[in-house]
């Protein structure tokens, strides 16, 4: 099942379940951690890409 196939109802249900499980105060903490993780992943990806590009130029 792909995320693109989720309808509005399914997304609302998922959000409600997350709110019930974690509480409204914990959601921003998770989002902040997720954002930091994605930034680190993107930075690492760019470092590897730059390393490969510099190796190809040599």
Backbone bond lengths (Angstrom), bond angles and torsions (degrees), N, CA, C in turn:
res aa  C-N    CA-C-N  psi(-1)  N-CA   C-N-CA  omega(-1)  CA-C   N-CA-C  phi
1 X - - - 1.446 - - 1.529 108.97 -
2 X 1.274 116.68 128.85 1.459 122.25 -179.31 1.524 110.24 -94.70
3 X 1.334 115.69 148.89 1.463 119.46 178.76 1.519 111.79 -63.84
4 X 1.318 117.32 -27.69 1.456 120.67 -179.83 1.529 111.17 -66.73
5 X 1.310 116.56 -19.80 1.455 120.23 -178.17 1.530 112.31 -88.66
6 X 1.332 117.94 -1.29 1.458 120.38 178.95 1.518 110.04 -75.94
7 X 1.308 115.29 135.36 1.454 120.20 177.45 1.517 111.08 -90.55
8 X 1.307 115.15 177.56 1.461 120.99 -179.18 1.524 111.12 -61.15
9 X 1.309 116.99 -41.63 1.461 120.93 -178.79 1.522 111.21 -61.77
10 X 1.327 116.82 -44.18 1.455 120.54 179.99 1.522 111.56 -63.84
11 X 1.325 116.94 -41.02 1.464 120.93 179.46 1.524 110.28 -63.98
12 X 1.326 117.00 -42.48 1.467 120.93 179.07 1.526 110.27 -62.58
13 X 1.315 117.37 -43.21 1.466 121.10 179.29 1.526 110.35 -62.98
14 X 1.319 117.76 -43.40 1.465 121.45 179.20 1.523 110.48 -62.05
15 X 1.323 117.32 -44.58 1.473 121.19 179.30 1.526 110.15 -61.97
16 X 1.322 117.64 -43.09 1.465 120.61 179.02 1.524 111.68 -63.40
17 X 1.316 117.31 -41.47 1.467 120.86 178.32 1.522 110.49 -63.25
18 X 1.320 117.25 -42.81 1.465 121.01 178.33 1.522 110.20 -62.45
19 X 1.319 117.36 -42.95 1.468 120.75 178.29 1.523 111.71 -61.91
20 X 1.316 116.75 -40.84 1.465 120.42 179.99 1.526 110.32 -68.04
21 X 1.324 117.23 -42.27 1.464 120.55 -177.14 1.519 112.76 -70.27
22 X 1.309 117.54 -43.36 1.459 120.61 -171.43 1.521 113.79 -106.61
23 X 1.287 118.70 -20.74 1.461 121.28 -177.75 1.517 110.97 84.62
24 X 1.318 115.16 154.23 1.465 120.65 -174.98 1.523 112.15 -68.24
25 X 1.321 118.28 -28.48 1.464 120.32 -177.91 1.522 112.66 -74.75
26 X 1.322 118.09 -24.85 1.459 120.93 -177.63 1.526 112.83 -86.19
27 X 1.312 117.98 -20.07 1.463 121.83 -177.33 1.530 111.71 -59.30
28 X 1.332 120.62 -47.44 1.472 119.43 178.63 1.529 113.01 -61.21
29 X 1.339 116.98 -34.19 1.464 120.07 177.32 1.523 110.51 -63.71
30 X 1.329 116.48 -44.20 1.461 120.22 178.67 1.524 110.97 -64.59
31 X 1.324 116.56 -41.41 1.465 120.55 -179.92 1.525 110.54 -64.29
32 X 1.316 117.00 -40.71 1.465 121.03 178.67 1.528 110.26 -64.10
33 X 1.314 116.90 -44.49 1.462 120.90 177.97 1.517 111.83 -63.52
34 X 1.318 116.39 -40.06 1.460 120.70 178.06 1.519 110.65 -64.55
35 X 1.324 116.80 -41.89 1.464 120.98 178.01 1.515 111.91 -62.15
36 X 1.325 116.88 -42.76 1.470 120.75 178.19 1.522 110.59 -63.80
37 X 1.322 115.93 -42.25 1.461 120.08 179.11 1.519 112.03 -62.93
38 X 1.325 116.68 -42.70 1.465 120.45 178.36 1.522 111.36 -65.27
39 X 1.334 117.32 -37.63 1.464 120.98 178.10 1.524 110.48 -65.05
40 X 1.339 117.10 -43.88 1.458 120.53 178.31 1.525 110.80 -62.60
41 X 1.334 116.75 -41.26 1.460 120.75 178.49 1.525 110.71 -62.65
42 X 1.327 116.45 -44.42 1.465 121.13 -179.98 1.527 110.64 -63.89
43 X 1.341 116.76 -42.81 1.463 120.41 178.44 1.526 111.21 -62.52
44 X 1.334 117.09 -42.94 1.462 120.83 179.02 1.525 110.61 -64.47
45 X 1.326 116.30 -40.37 1.467 120.53 178.57 1.520 110.38 -62.01
46 X 1.331 116.67 -43.40 1.463 120.43 179.39 1.525 111.45 -67.05
47 X 1.339 118.00 -37.28 1.462 121.17 177.25 1.523 111.01 -62.44
48 X 1.321 116.22 -43.50 1.469 120.27 179.03 1.520 109.97 -65.49
49 X 1.323 116.63 -42.76 1.465 120.83 179.22 1.527 110.32 -61.62
50 X 1.336 117.34 -44.64 1.464 120.97 178.44 1.523 111.24 -63.43
51 X 1.326 116.70 -38.63 1.461 121.00 178.92 1.524 110.71 -63.97
52 X 1.313 116.37 -42.33 1.472 120.59 179.13 1.521 110.03 -66.69
53 X 1.332 116.58 -42.88 1.463 120.31 179.59 1.523 111.41 -62.89
54 X 1.336 117.71 -40.49 1.465 119.80 -179.77 1.521 110.82 -70.84
55 X 1.327 117.80 -31.14 1.463 121.27 177.03 1.524 110.14 -69.41
56 X 1.332 116.96 -38.32 1.461 120.90 179.07 1.521 111.60 -66.38
57 X 1.329 118.14 -32.32 1.460 121.40 -178.55 1.523 111.99 -74.60
58 X 1.344 116.88 -23.93 1.469 120.08 -178.79 1.474 111.83 -77.54
